[in-house]
Amino acid sequence: MSGWQRFGAWSRRNLPTRESMERNRLLRPVAHRVLAPELWRFTRRSVPRGVALGMIAGILVPVAQTAVAALFALPFRANVPTAALTTFITNPLTTPPIWVAAYWIGRWLLRLDAHVPGQPVADAAAHTGWIPWLMQAGPATALGLIVIAVVSAVAGYALSAFGWRVWIGRKWRHRHAKHG
């Protein structure tokens, strides 16, 4: 079995169903909206939107990512199953590297390692250990997560839109070769 076939089988096993969304207590107040048929159709516009929203929810939301992605799908008319499935981009294997990368990106963007003259309080605090590091790590990591989420969402949208076009093109070529 190839990698894509394994991924397809894993996706089918883990893809949320309308019934599982209906049973989700976090979604119960808006279940009638989340379960709207147009949000469950796989179209060339709704799937890339779902991928982008799933990336954002998966990276920025620490808990209930699937429910949040489903709620995000409502105003953007994105595909709910795709948004929910894409949140699995973060899991116990991928989250630590994402957070470390987020810290380094945020640190670089905030220029936290640059020395600013005339800051005696900051210079004195720099020698106290973990407290200054934690004070710098929070904002740096938050900024890095936002950057990673936005870049991942844009890349996910573009790749899924391109993948959709390739898939439809192959279907059309196969259909024309079969009947023509």
N, C-alpha and C positions, 0 to 999 in steps of 0.2 A: 504494500500500500504506500503510495507516494505521500509526501508531506502535505500537499493540498487536499488529498483525499482524507487524510487523518484530521486535518483542520476542518474540513467540511463535516465529518462525522462528529467531531467535538462540538462544532457550532450547532448542529441539529440537536444534540443532547442538551446543550446549555442554553439554547435560545429560549427566552421566556415565552410562554404561551399566553393567550388571552385569559385562560382560566387561572393561571398562576398570578397574573396581574390583578385579576378580579379578587382573588383571595388575599392579596397583600393589604395589610391593615393601614399602611401609610398612604396607599393610593385610594382607599375606599371613598373618601370624600369627593374625589374627582374621577372615580372609576368610569362614570358614564362618558366623560370626555376622553380619557386615556384609551378606552375601548372602542372609540369611533372607528369604523371600518377603514376610512381613508388614511388613518395613522398606521395601519397594519399592512398596507399595500406596498410592495417593493417597486418603486418607480425610480427613474433616472434622477429625479430631483430629491426625493425623500430619503433615499439611502445615503448619499453623501452628507446630507444634513444630519442624519442620525449618527453617522460616523464622527462628524465634527463635535456634535453635542456630547456623545459618549466619551470622547477624548477629554473634553473639558471637565465633565462630571467625574470621570475616572481619576484624573490627576488632581483636581482641586478639592474634591469632596471626600473627606476621610471616611464617612460611614453612609450607609444607605445609598450607595452610588447608583444602583440600578433604578431605584425609585426616583431619585433626583433626575436621572437622565430621561426617564419616562415623563416626568413633569416638564422638563425643558422641551421635550418634543412637541408639547401641545401648541405653544404660540408660534413655533417655527414650522409646524406641519411636517415634522421629520418622522421617519419610520421608527416606531417605538421599539420593535425587536432589535433593530440594528443599533440604536442608541444604547439600549440596555446591554447588549452583547459586547459592544466596544468598551464598556467600562472595565471589562476584564483585562484591559491593557495593564492595569495595575493589579498586582497580586503579590504574594510574599516573595517571589523571586525578583520582580521588577521594581517594587517600591523602594528598597534601599538605594539602588543605583540612581533612580530618578531623584530622590531626595538629596543625595550627595551632589549630583550634577546641578540640582536647583540651588544648593548652597553656593557652589563655586560660580555659577552664572550670576546669582544675585550679588555675591561678594565682588565680582569683577565689575558689574554694572554700577554698584554703589561706591566703588573705589575705596573699600574699607581698609585696604592695606596702604593707602596713601597717607603720608604724614602731613598733617596740617599744622603749620607753625602757630604758636600762640594758644595752644590748648593744654595748659598745664594739668587741668583736671583729667583730661583724657589720657595724657601721658602717665600720670600717677596711677590711674585705674588700669592701665595696660599691664601693670606688673602684679595685679592681684589674683590672676588665675582665671577660673571658669566664669565668673560673673560677667566680665566684659565680652568674653567669647559668646556667651548665651545671649547677651543684649544685641550683639551683631548678627548672630546666627538666625534669629527669628525673622527680622525684616529681610535679610539677604535670602533666606530660604523661601519666604513668601513671594518675593519678587521673582526669584528663579522659577518657582512653580507656575506662576502666571505666564512667564515667558515660554516655558516648556509647553504649557497647556495650549497657548495660542498658536505656537509653531506647529505642534502636533495636530491641532484641529485643522489648520490650513492645509498641512501636508496630507492628513487623512481624507479631507474633503477632495483634494485634487487627485489623490491616488484612487479613491473609490469612484470618482466620476470617470477617470480614465479607464479603470477596470471595467466599469459598466459599459462604456463605449466599445471596448475590445470584446467583451462577452457578447453584446448584441451584434457586433460586426461578424463574429464567428458564427453565430446562429443564422444570420442572413446568408452568409457564404455557404454554409452547410445546406440550408434550405434551397438556395438557387442551384447548387451542384446536384442536389437530389432530384429536383424537378426540372432542371434545364438541361 
